[in-house]
Amino acid sequence: MHPELRLHPRMPVELPAEVVFPSGESADITLLSLSLGGLTSEGNDRAFQLFEESRPRFPIEVEMHFGLGDRPIRCHCRLIHTQRLKQNRYAFGFKLLSLDLMDQQFIREKVEEYEITRL
């Protein structure tokens, strides 16, 4: 196994999440990895269409809500990439812009626990 060289190591997850757009519309996605620097996720055509409708306004920033363990997490993110995976499945990458300090510490601890257990 290769050592993690990222500034913020990632932890694989499979968590339901909600993306809330500035328009107030929302879409459900699934988080696939999590770090203090960003998130990767997968979503359907509805999520992709809402991002496309936001495209004239760059950068595209959204609120994201998800649960980690028994803790609800809310964060502000910027979309940094999209990729079509299948006809109705898309990958989305986000940079984490803001996160409550307690949530930051909680995520840091979870990622560190993961790093220790995967060695």
C-alpha positions in Angstrom: 0.0 0.0 0.0 1.3 3.4 -0.9 1.6 6.1 1.8 -0.8 9.0 1.6 1.0 12.0 0.2 -1.9 14.5 0.2 -1.9 17.5 2.5 -5.2 16.2 3.8 -5.5 12.4 3.7 -8.8 10.9 2.5 -11.0 8.4 4.1 -13.3 6.2 2.0 -16.9 6.5 3.0 -20.3 5.7 1.7 -22.6 8.3 3.2 -25.9 9.9 1.9 -25.6 13.7 1.7 -27.7 16.6 0.5 -26.3 19.4 -1.6 -28.2 22.7 -1.3 -27.7 25.2 -4.1 -27.9 29.0 -3.7 -31.3 28.9 -5.5 -32.6 26.8 -2.6 -33.0 23.7 -4.6 -31.3 20.5 -3.4 -30.2 17.1 -4.6 -29.2 13.9 -2.9 -25.7 12.5 -3.5 -23.5 9.9 -2.0 -20.1 10.8 -0.4 -17.3 8.4 -1.5 -14.3 10.0 0.3 -13.8 12.6 2.9 -10.9 14.8 4.0 -10.4 18.2 5.7 -9.5 19.5 2.2 -12.4 18.1 0.2 -15.0 15.5 -0.7 -15.7 13.2 -3.6 -19.2 12.1 -4.3 -21.5 10.5 -6.8 -24.9 11.7 -7.9 -27.6 11.3 -10.5 -28.9 13.3 -13.4 -30.8 15.7 -11.1 -27.7 16.7 -9.2 -25.8 17.1 -12.5 -28.5 19.3 -14.0 -28.6 21.6 -10.9 -24.8 22.1 -11.2 -25.2 22.8 -14.9 -27.9 25.4 -14.2 -25.5 27.1 -11.8 -22.6 27.2 -14.4 -23.0 30.8 -15.5 -22.2 31.8 -12.0 -18.6 30.8 -11.2 -17.4 29.5 -8.9 -20.2 27.1 -8.0 -20.5 27.0 -4.2 -23.0 24.9 -2.3 -23.9 23.9 1.2 -23.6 20.2 2.0 -25.3 18.3 4.8 -24.4 14.8 5.9 -24.0 12.6 8.9 -20.7 11.1 10.1 -21.3 8.5 12.8 -24.1 10.1 14.9 -23.0 13.6 14.2 -24.7 15.9 11.6 -22.1 17.8 9.5 -22.8 21.0 7.6 -20.1 22.6 5.3 -19.7 25.1 2.5 -18.0 23.7 -0.6 -16.9 24.7 -4.1 -17.4 22.3 -7.0 -14.0 21.6 -8.6 -14.8 18.9 -11.1 -17.5 16.7 -12.6 -17.2 13.5 -14.5 -19.8 11.4 -16.2 -19.5 7.8 -15.0 -22.6 6.2 -16.7 -25.7 7.5 -18.4 -27.3 8.7 -15.1 -24.3 8.7 -12.7 -21.8 11.5 -12.2 -18.7 12.0 -10.0 -18.4 15.4 -8.3 -15.3 16.7 -6.5 -15.5 19.5 -3.9 -13.1 21.7 -2.1 -14.1 22.3 1.5 -14.3 26.0 2.1 -15.8 26.3 5.6 -16.6 23.9 8.4 -17.4 24.4 12.1 -14.3 23.9 14.3 -15.9 21.1 16.3 -16.8 19.3 13.0 -13.3 19.9 11.7 -11.8 18.2 14.8 -14.3 15.3 14.5 -13.5 14.6 10.9 -9.7 14.9 11.7 -10.1 12.3 14.4 -12.1 9.9 12.1 -9.6 10.2 9.3 -6.7 9.6 11.7 -8.5 6.5 13.1 -8.9 5.3 9.5 -5.2 5.9 8.7 -4.1 4.0 11.8 -6.4 1.0 11.1 -5.5 0.7 7.5 -1.7 0.2 8.1 
